[in-house]
Amino acid sequence: MATKDKLRVGVLVSGRGSNLQAIIDANEAGKLDAAVVVVVSDVKDAYALERARRHRIAPAFVDPKAHASREAFNEAMAAVLTEHQVGLVCLAGYMRVLSAGFIHRFRHRIMNIHPALLPSFPGLHVQGKSLHHGVKFSGCTVHFADEGVDTGPIIIQAIVPVFDDDTEDTLSARILKYEHQIYPRAIQLYAEGRLEVRGRRVFCKGSDSERPIKEGWRYIHP
């Protein structure tokens, strides 16, 4: 449940919402100074909305077909977020490109998670592209959303190995485990007021940029 001293988070979803669940779990475990107060979906039967209901979080379906333009649709979503006094918007498997007006309204207050090491492999079908190009490492990225597709300033990344016998499914599953770790971490850094955007770069106050955390194959910064 949200409290007065916690950052109020709104999550945009289109599907099952596993990253949404990771954020909820981190909050309920006392690891976040933030709480999800509303989950907004463009898909009426998205399983993420059921996750919201189970945790007594307000679910909201905004029908894109009920609006004449993307801008009008995004205005309707923004109205829901504003109604719930959201301070940070998190995209968690949200499959639509946001309008420039929406980005401007929540500038540097929209986070997205992407299953690759940006700026490599933006967009869709990321694991297939990684395997096709024969990369030896992949990973995931949390970044602030901007007007482009997966082009915003990078907040935090995790690296995972790519094995010779990997398929898209096995690589996706390995990366997803780290998505569930770094997304709550990025939200907590924001909640603590430690993130500063300077141009295309995000700096974390109080971190040692020369010493990322090393755990086996994984490097996480900050």
N, C-alpha and C positions, 0 to 999 in steps of 0.2 A: 504493500500500500504506500501511496505517496505521502510525504510529510512536508510541512511548511519549509523546512530547511534543505530539502532535496531538489536537485535539478529536475524539472518536469520534462519528460521525453515523450515525443510522439513518434510512432514507428509506421512507416509506409510499407505495405506488403502486397504481394500478388499471389503467393503460394503457401507452402506449408509452414514457413516461419521458423526454421531451426535456429537461425541467428537471433530472432526475437526471443525464443525460449532461452538461449544462452544469456541474453541480457536480463531477462526476468529472473533466471536462476541466480545470477550474480547479485542482483539486488536483494533477493530473498535470503541469500547467504551472508548479507551484510558487507559485501565487497564494493558496493557502489553508493556514492552520495548522489544518487539519481534514481528515479523510478519512472517506469512507463505508465502514463496516465491515459493514453488513447492509442488504439491501433486502427489505422485507416487502410482499407483495401479497395482496389479497383475491380476485384473479383468477388462476387456475392458469396460464393461457397468456399472461399479460401480457408484452408485449415488453420491458418494463423489467427483468424477471427475466433475460432473455437478455443485456441490457446488463450486468447485474451479473456474470453468468458470464464474459463476455468480458474483464472487468477484474478477475477473480479476487476478486470481492466475494461474500460469502455471500448466496445467494438463499433466501428463505423464503416459502412459500405457507401462509397460514392460512385455512382454509375456513370461511366464516361459517355455512354450512349444518350444520357439525359441532358447533355450539354452540347452546344452548337460548335464549340471549338476546344482545343487543348487549353487555351488560356482560361476559358470559362470553367472548364473542368478543374484546372489547378486552383482557380479562385475558390471553388467550392471546397476543395481539400484544405486550402489555407484557412478558410472560415472555421472548419472543424478544429484545426490545430489551435487557432486563436481562441476559440471558445474554451478550450481546455488549458489555456495559458501555457502553451508549450514553449520551453526555452531552447530545446535542441530537437531537430528532426533527424531520425535515423532511417535510412533506406535499407531494408532487409529482404532482398529478393523482389524488390519492386521493379517491374519490367517495362516501365514507360519513361520516356525522356521528359524531364520537367521543363516547363516553359521558362523563358528568360525572366518573366515577371515574378514567378515563384522563387527562382534563385535569388533575384535581387531582394525580395522581401525577407528572405532568411539567409542573407549572405554570411558565409562562414559559420552558419548554424545548421548546416545540413551535412551529415556524414553518410558515406556509402562504403560498403565492403565489396571488394572485387577479388575473385579467385585467381589472381596472377600477380606477378611483381611488376606493377605499373612503373614506367609507361609502356612496358611490353604487353602485348596481347590485350588491348582494350576490347570492349564489346562482348559478343556472345561466343559460345562454343570454344571457350578458352582452353580447356584441357586438350581437346583435339588439335588445336593449333600448336600447343606446346609440344605434344608428341610428334606432330608432323615436322616441326622444326628441329627436333632432336635435342632440346635443351636438357641440361643435366640437373638443373635446379628450377623449381617453380616456387609457388607460395601464395600469399594473399596480402592485400593492401587495404588499409582504411584511409580514406582521403575525404577532404571537404569537396562537396559537389560544386561544380560550376556549370557554365552554359554548354560545355562539350560533353562527350561521352567518355567517362572515366579519365578525365583530364585535369581534375582539380588538385590542389596542393596535398601532398602525401603526409599523413600523420604518423603512421606506424606500419611496419611490414614484418612478416614472418617468412622464413625460407624453409622449404622442404625439398628432399631429394626426389629426382625422377629416376625410377629403376627401369632396366631394360625390358622387363616383362610387364610394365605398367599398361593398363588400359585406361580409357577415359574414366571409367567408374572407380578403379582403384586409386588413381591419382586424385580424383575429386574427393573421395572419402578421406584421404590423408590430409589434403588441404583443409577440408571442412573442420577438422578437429582444431586446427590453429585459428581458423576464422572465429570459432567460438571462444577462443582465448583473447585474441587481440581486439575484438570489437568492444567488449566490456572495458578492456584496459584503456582504449582510446576515449570512451565515454567518461571514465573516471578522471583522466587527465584533463578533459574539458571541464568537468564538474569542479575540479580543484583550481581552475583558472590558470592552468600551466601552459596552455597552448597559445602561441602567438604566430600569426601569419604575416610574413614579410615577402611580398611579391608571390613567387611560386613556391616558397619554402615555408615549412612549419617548424618553429623552434619550440622546444619543451623546456620551460624554466626548471632549473634544479636537476637536469640530467647531464650526464657526461657523454657528449656526442662522440667521444673517441673510444668509448668502451661499451659497445652493445652487450646485452645479456646473451651468454652462450649456454645452450643446453643441447648437447648432442649435435644433431644436424641443424638445429634451429638457432637463428639469430633474430632477436627482437630488439627494436629500437623505437622509442626511447624506453 
